Amino acid sequence: MKITTCKCDMEGCDNLASSGMFQVIFTTDQTEGRSTNPYLSREEIDMCPECELRVLRGDAIWGYGAQGHNVFKFREKK
């Protein structure tokens, strides 16, 4: 029997998570990874309850990368 644990995809978070669809603001082209004007995309992300609560409170998810190798994070508030 194989047991799989799912960790949160948000940068710096290692909590256990479940998958869901979330709106992400990407800053790179998803084909070649070049910088581009920000655009929205719905992505399946493994997210823990704590990070999901941040989204529900208004924090946007920012992403960069290419071809499925993406980094997701919250921008730090100044």
N, CA, C and O atoms as a MOPAC input file, in Angstrom:
PM7 MOZYME 1SCF
protein

 N      0.84800 1    -1.17300 1     0.00000 1
 C      0.00000 1     0.00000 1     0.00000 1
 C      0.89400 1     1.23700 1     0.00000 1
 O      1.87600 1     1.31500 1     0.73900 1
 N      0.53200 1     2.19800 1    -0.84300 1
 C      1.28900 1     3.43500 1    -0.95000 1
 C      0.48500 1     4.55700 1    -0.31500 1
 O     -0.68600 1     4.74900 1    -0.64600 1
 N      1.11000 1     5.30200 1     0.60000 1
 C      0.46300 1     6.44200 1     1.23500 1
 C      1.10000 1     7.70800 1     0.69100 1
 O      2.32200 1     7.85800 1     0.71400 1
 N      0.27000 1     8.61800 1     0.20200 1
 C      0.75700 1     9.87200 1    -0.35700 1
 C      0.31400 1    11.02400 1     0.52700 1
 O     -0.85900 1    11.12500 1     0.88400 1
 N      1.25300 1    11.89300 1     0.87900 1
 C      0.89300 1    13.09700 1     1.60500 1
 C      1.00400 1    14.28200 1     0.66000 1
 O      1.90000 1    14.33600 1    -0.18300 1
 N      0.11100 1    15.20700 1     0.80200 1
 C      0.05000 1    16.37000 1    -0.07400 1
 C      0.40100 1    17.60800 1     0.74700 1
 O     -0.25500 1    17.90400 1     1.74500 1
 N      1.43800 1    18.32800 1     0.32000 1
 C      1.86600 1    19.53600 1     1.02600 1
 C      1.42700 1    20.77000 1     0.26000 1
 O      1.23500 1    20.72300 1    -0.95500 1
 N      1.27000 1    21.86100 1     0.97100 1
 C      0.83600 1    23.13300 1     0.40600 1
 C      1.83200 1    23.61100 1    -0.65000 1
 O      3.04300 1    23.55700 1    -0.43600 1
 N      1.31100 1    24.08300 1    -1.80200 1
 C      2.14800 1    24.58300 1    -2.89200 1
 C      2.62400 1    26.02100 1    -2.68900 1
 O      3.45200 1    26.51000 1    -3.45800 1
 N      2.11500 1    26.69800 1    -1.67000 1
 C      2.50800 1    28.09000 1    -1.46000 1
 C      3.95100 1    28.14200 1    -0.94200 1
 O      4.34000 1    27.38400 1    -0.05400 1
 N      4.72200 1    29.05200 1    -1.52100 1
 C      6.13800 1    29.18200 1    -1.17500 1
 C      6.29900 1    29.37700 1     0.33400 1
 O      5.64100 1    30.22500 1     0.93500 1
 N      7.17600 1    28.58600 1     0.92800 1
 C      7.48200 1    28.69400 1     2.35900 1
 C      6.51500 1    27.97600 1     3.27500 1
 O      6.66200 1    28.06500 1     4.49400 1
 N      5.53900 1    27.27200 1     2.74800 1
 C      4.55900 1    26.56500 1     3.57100 1
 C      4.68800 1    25.06300 1     3.34700 1
 O      4.69400 1    24.59700 1     2.20700 1
 N      4.79200 1    24.31000 1     4.43300 1
 C      4.90600 1    22.85600 1     4.33700 1
 C      3.74400 1    22.13100 1     5.00900 1
 O      3.84800 1    20.94400 1     5.31700 1
 N      2.64200 1    22.83700 1     5.23700 1
 C      1.48200 1    22.22100 1     5.88500 1
 C      0.81100 1    21.21400 1     4.95200 1
 O      0.95400 1    21.29300 1     3.73200 1
 N      0.08300 1    20.27300 1     5.53800 1
 C     -0.70800 1    19.33200 1     4.75100 1
 C     -1.81300 1    20.08900 1     4.03900 1
 O     -2.35900 1    21.05300 1     4.57500 1
 N     -2.14500 1    19.65100 1     2.82500 1
 C     -3.06700 1    20.41300 1     1.99300 1
 C     -3.98800 1    19.50500 1     1.20000 1
 O     -3.80000 1    18.29000 1     1.13500 1
 N     -4.99100 1    20.13500 1     0.60000 1
 C     -5.86000 1    19.45400 1    -0.36300 1
 C     -5.93200 1    20.31500 1    -1.61900 1
 O     -5.64800 1    21.51200 1    -1.57900 1
 N     -6.31000 1    19.70000 1    -2.72500 1
 C     -6.32500 1    20.40000 1    -4.01100 1
 C     -7.58100 1    21.23900 1    -4.18800 1
 O     -8.65000 1    20.90900 1    -3.67500 1
 N     -7.42500 1    22.31800 1    -4.91600 1
 C     -8.55200 1    23.17800 1    -5.24900 1
 C     -8.18200 1    24.08100 1    -6.41400 1
 O     -7.00900 1    24.21900 1    -6.76000 1
 N     -9.19300 1    24.69300 1    -7.01300 1
 C     -8.97000 1    25.63600 1    -8.11100 1
 C     -8.93100 1    27.04800 1    -7.53800 1
 O     -9.82400 1    27.45900 1    -6.79700 1
 N     -7.87300 1    27.78400 1    -7.89800 1
 C     -7.69500 1    29.13900 1    -7.39200 1
 C     -7.29300 1    30.07300 1    -8.51500 1
 O     -6.65000 1    29.66100 1    -9.48000 1
 N     -7.67800 1    31.34400 1    -8.38400 1
 C     -7.29000 1    32.38500 1    -9.32300 1
 C     -5.86400 1    32.82300 1    -8.98100 1
 O     -5.56300 1    33.13600 1    -7.82900 1
 N     -4.98900 1    32.84200 1    -9.99100 1
 C     -3.58300 1    33.20900 1    -9.79700 1
 C     -3.24400 1    34.36700 1   -10.73100 1
 O     -3.68400 1    34.40000 1   -11.88100 1
 N     -2.46200 1    35.30800 1   -10.22800 1
 C     -1.94400 1    36.38900 1   -11.05300 1
 C     -0.54000 1    35.96700 1   -11.47900 1
 O      0.37500 1    35.93000 1   -10.65500 1
 N     -0.36700 1    35.64900 1   -12.75900 1
 C      0.94300 1    35.23800 1   -13.27000 1
 C      1.70700 1    36.44200 1   -13.80400 1
 O      1.12200 1    37.37200 1   -14.36000 1
 N      3.02500 1    36.40800 1   -13.62700 1
 C      3.89700 1    37.47500 1   -14.11200 1
 C      4.87400 1    36.96300 1   -15.16600 1
 O      5.75800 1    37.69400 1   -15.61200 1
 N      4.70600 1    35.69200 1   -15.56300 1
 C      5.55600 1    35.11600 1   -16.61000 1
 C      4.70300 1    34.38700 1   -17.63800 1
 O      3.61900 1    33.89200 1   -17.33100 1
 N      5.20400 1    34.33200 1   -18.84200 1
 C      4.59500 1    33.57000 1   -19.92700 1
 C      4.68900 1    32.09000 1   -19.55900 1
 O      5.76100 1    31.63000 1   -19.16600 1
 N      3.60900 1    31.34300 1   -19.67300 1
 C      3.60800 1    29.93800 1   -19.26400 1
 C      4.26600 1    29.00600 1   -20.26900 1
 O      4.46900 1    27.83100 1   -19.96600 1
 N      4.60500 1    29.49500 1   -21.45300 1
 C      5.27000 1    28.65900 1   -22.44000 1
 C      6.78200 1    28.67700 1   -22.25200 1
 O      7.41300 1    27.62300 1   -22.18000 1
 N      7.36500 1    29.87200 1   -22.17200 1
 C      8.82300 1    29.98300 1   -22.08900 1
 C      9.32300 1    30.62100 1   -20.80400 1
 O     10.53400 1    30.68900 1   -20.59300 1
 N      8.43300 1    31.08900 1   -19.94100 1
 C      8.84100 1    31.64600 1   -18.66200 1
 C      9.34900 1    33.07200 1   -18.71400 1
 O      9.92100 1    33.55900 1   -17.73900 1
 N      9.15000 1    33.75100 1   -19.83700 1
 C      9.58600 1    35.15000 1   -19.94300 1
 C      8.64600 1    36.05800 1   -19.16600 1
 O      7.45100 1    35.78300 1   -19.05500 1
 N      9.19500 1    37.14200 1   -18.62800 1
 C      8.36800 1    38.13300 1   -17.94100 1
 C      7.34600 1    38.71200 1   -18.90300 1
 O      7.62500 1    38.90200 1   -20.08700 1
 N      6.16200 1    38.99000 1   -18.38100 1
 C      5.07600 1    39.54200 1   -19.18700 1
 C      4.20800 1    40.41600 1   -18.30100 1
 O      4.37700 1    40.43300 1   -17.08200 1
 N      3.29100 1    41.13300 1   -18.90100 1
 C      2.31400 1    41.88000 1   -18.11200 1
 C      1.50200 1    40.88300 1   -17.30000 1
 O      1.20400 1    39.79600 1   -17.79400 1
 N      1.13800 1    41.22000 1   -16.07700 1
 C      0.35400 1    40.29200 1   -15.24700 1
 C     -0.95600 1    39.89500 1   -15.92600 1
 O     -1.60200 1    40.70800 1   -16.58600 1
 N     -1.33100 1    38.63700 1   -15.75100 1
 C     -2.60400 1    38.13800 1   -16.27700 1
 C     -3.16800 1    37.10400 1   -15.30800 1
 O     -2.43300 1    36.53100 1   -14.50300 1
 N     -4.47500 1    36.87000 1   -15.39000 1
 C     -5.16000 1    35.93100 1   -14.50300 1
 C     -5.27900 1    34.55400 1   -15.13400 1
 O     -5.44100 1    34.42100 1   -16.34700 1
 N     -5.19600 1    33.52800 1   -14.28500 1
 C     -5.37600 1    32.15100 1   -14.73000 1
 C     -5.90600 1    31.32500 1   -13.56500 1
 O     -5.47100 1    31.50000 1   -12.42700 1
 N     -6.84600 1    30.42500 1   -13.85000 1
 C     -7.32800 1    29.49100 1   -12.81100 1
 C     -6.41600 1    28.27500 1   -12.81800 1
 O     -6.18000 1    27.67100 1   -13.86400 1
 N     -5.90200 1    27.91800 1   -11.63800 1
 C     -4.95200 1    26.82100 1   -11.51400 1
 C     -5.35800 1    25.89000 1   -10.39100 1
 O     -5.93200 1    26.31900 1    -9.39000 1
 N     -5.05400 1    24.61300 1   -10.56400 1
 C     -5.25200 1    23.65100 1    -9.48600 1
 C     -4.02900 1    23.71900 1    -8.59200 1
 O     -2.90900 1    23.46900 1    -9.03700 1
 N     -4.24700 1    24.06000 1    -7.32100 1
 C     -3.15700 1    24.25100 1    -6.36200 1
 C     -3.47000 1    23.43100 1    -5.12100 1
 O     -4.61900 1    23.37200 1    -4.68300 1
 N     -2.45300 1    22.80000 1    -4.55600 1
 C     -2.58100 1    22.14100 1    -3.25800 1
 C     -2.38500 1    23.23000 1    -2.20900 1
 O     -1.32200 1    23.84700 1    -2.14100 1
 N     -3.42200 1    23.46800 1    -1.38400 1
 C     -3.35300 1    24.55900 1    -0.43000 1
 C     -3.86600 1    24.12800 1     0.93500 1
 O     -4.87900 1    23.43700 1     1.04200 1
 N     -3.15500 1    24.54300 1     1.97600 1
 C     -3.54600 1    24.22000 1     3.34700 1
 C     -4.65900 1    25.17700 1     3.80300 1
 O     -4.85900 1    26.22000 1     3.18200 1
 N     -5.37500 1    24.84200 1     4.86200 1
 C     -6.45800 1    25.71000 1     5.34900 1
 C     -5.98100 1    27.11300 1     5.73400 1
 O     -6.71100 1    28.08300 1     5.53300 1
 N     -4.77700 1    27.23400 1     6.28200 1
 C     -4.27000 1    28.54500 1     6.69500 1
 C     -4.05500 1    29.46000 1     5.49300 1
 O     -4.42000 1    30.63500 1     5.53800 1
 N     -3.46400 1    28.93400 1     4.42200 1
 C     -3.24900 1    29.73700 1     3.21300 1
 C     -4.57100 1    30.04000 1     2.52200 1
 O     -4.75500 1    31.13300 1     1.98600 1
 N     -5.49200 1    29.08200 1     2.53000 1
 C     -6.79500 1    29.31700 1     1.93000 1
 C     -7.52600 1    30.43900 1     2.66800 1
 O     -8.22800 1    31.23400 1     2.04300 1
 N     -7.36900 1    30.50700 1     3.97500 1
 C     -7.97200 1    31.58000 1     4.75200 1
 C     -7.40000 1    32.93700 1     4.33500 1
 O     -8.13200 1    33.92600 1     4.29000 1
 N     -6.10300 1    32.99100 1     4.03200 1
 C     -5.50700 1    34.24700 1     3.54700 1
 C     -6.15000 1    34.68000 1     2.23500 1
 O     -6.39600 1    35.86700 1     2.02400 1
 N     -6.42200 1    33.71500 1     1.35000 1
 C     -7.08500 1    34.03000 1     0.08300 1
 C     -8.48900 1    34.56700 1     0.35900 1
 O     -8.90700 1    35.55700 1    -0.24300 1
 N     -9.20700 1    33.92400 1     1.25600 1
 C    -10.56700 1    34.34300 1     1.57200 1
 C    -10.60500 1    35.72400 1     2.22100 1
 O    -11.61700 1    36.42100 1     2.14200 1
 N     -9.51400 1    36.11800 1     2.85700 1
 C     -9.42300 1    37.45100 1     3.47900 1
 C     -8.90400 1    38.51200 1     2.50200 1
 O     -8.73900 1    39.67200 1     2.87700 1
 N     -8.64900 1    38.11700 1     1.25300 1
 C     -8.31200 1    39.10600 1     0.24500 1
 C     -6.89300 1    39.09100 1    -0.28300 1
 O     -6.57600 1    39.89700 1    -1.15700 1
 N     -6.02100 1    38.21700 1     0.20100 1
 C     -4.65300 1    38.14600 1    -0.31100 1
 C     -4.63700 1    37.42200 1    -1.65300 1
 O     -5.17900 1    36.32300 1    -1.77600 1
 N     -4.02100 1    38.03200 1    -2.64800 1
 C     -3.94100 1    37.43800 1    -3.98200 1
 C     -2.79400 1    36.42900 1    -4.04700 1
 O     -1.78300 1    36.56500 1    -3.35900 1
 N     -2.97900 1    35.42000 1    -4.88900 1
 C     -1.92600 1    34.43700 1    -5.15800 1
 C     -1.18100 1    34.90100 1    -6.40200 1
 O     -1.79300 1    35.12500 1    -7.44700 1
 N      0.12900 1    35.04400 1    -6.29500 1
 C      0.98100 1    35.43400 1    -7.41400 1
 C      1.76900 1    34.21400 1    -7.85100 1
 O      2.20700 1    33.42700 1    -7.01300 1
 N      1.95400 1    34.04900 1    -9.15000 1
 C      2.69300 1    32.90300 1    -9.66500 1
 C      3.67600 1    33.29100 1   -10.74200 1
 O      3.48200 1    34.26200 1   -11.47300 1
 N      4.74200 1    32.50500 1   -10.82500 1
 C      5.70200 1    32.65600 1   -11.91400 1
 C      6.30800 1    31.30100 1   -12.21100 1
 O      6.31300 1    30.41400 1   -11.35700 1
 N      6.81500 1    31.14200 1   -13.41300 1
 C      7.39200 1    29.87600 1   -13.85100 1
 C      6.92000 1    29.57100 1   -15.25800 1
 O      6.44300 1    30.45400 1   -15.97100 1
 N      7.05500 1    28.30300 1   -15.65600 1
 C      6.63800 1    27.90900 1   -17.00100 1
 C      6.39500 1    26.41000 1   -17.07100 1
 O      7.01000 1    25.63200 1   -16.34100 1
 N      5.50200 1    26.02100 1   -17.94800 1
 C      5.21600 1    24.63500 1   -18.29500 1
 C      4.98000 1    23.73800 1   -17.08500 1
 O      5.51600 1    22.63300 1   -16.99900 1
 N      4.17500 1    24.23000 1   -16.15900 1
 C      3.81300 1    23.43700 1   -14.99600 1
 C      4.80400 1    23.47300 1   -13.86000 1
 O      4.53700 1    22.89300 1   -12.80800 1
 N      5.92900 1    24.12400 1   -14.02100 1
 C      6.91900 1    24.28000 1   -12.95500 1
 C      6.79600 1    25.70200 1   -12.42200 1
 O      7.58200 1    26.58200 1   -12.77400 1
 N      5.80500 1    25.91000 1   -11.57700 1
 C      5.47100 1    27.24800 1   -11.10100 1
 C      5.72400 1    27.39700 1    -9.61300 1
 O      5.72100 1    26.42200 1    -8.86100 1
 N      5.94200 1    28.62700 1    -9.20900 1
 C      6.05900 1    28.98600 1    -7.80000 1
 C      4.85700 1    29.87000 1    -7.49500 1
 O      4.55400 1    30.80300 1    -8.24000 1
 N      4.17500 1    29.56700 1    -6.39200 1
 C      3.02100 1    30.35400 1    -5.96000 1
 C      3.35300 1    30.99100 1    -4.62800 1
 O      3.94200 1    30.35500 1    -3.75400 1
 N      2.96400 1    32.28100 1    -4.47100 1
 C      3.28200 1    32.97300 1    -3.22100 1
 C      2.29800 1    34.10100 1    -2.98200 1
 O      1.55600 1    34.51100 1    -3.87500 1
 N      2.31400 1    34.59100 1    -1.75400 1
 C      1.59100 1    35.80700 1    -1.37800 1
 C      2.62500 1    36.92400 1    -1.36400 1
 O      3.75900 1    36.71500 1    -0.93300 1
 N      2.24600 1    38.10200 1    -1.82900 1
 C      3.16500 1    39.24100 1    -1.73600 1
 C      3.14400 1    39.74200 1    -0.30200 1
 O      2.09400 1    39.81100 1     0.33700 1
 N      4.32100 1    40.08600 1     0.18400 1
 C      4.41900 1    40.62400 1     1.53800 1
 C      3.86400 1    42.03700 1     1.57100 1
 O      4.12000 1    42.84100 1     0.67400 1
 N      3.10800 1    42.32600 1     2.60500 1
 C      2.53000 1    43.66200 1     2.74200 1
 C      3.58200 1    44.60300 1     3.28400 1
 O      4.34700 1    44.26200 1     4.18600 1
 N      3.60500 1    45.80900 1     2.70600 1
 C      4.58800 1    46.80900 1     3.14500 1
 C      4.02500 1    47.70200 1     4.20400 1
 O      4.71500 1    48.60000 1     4.68600 1

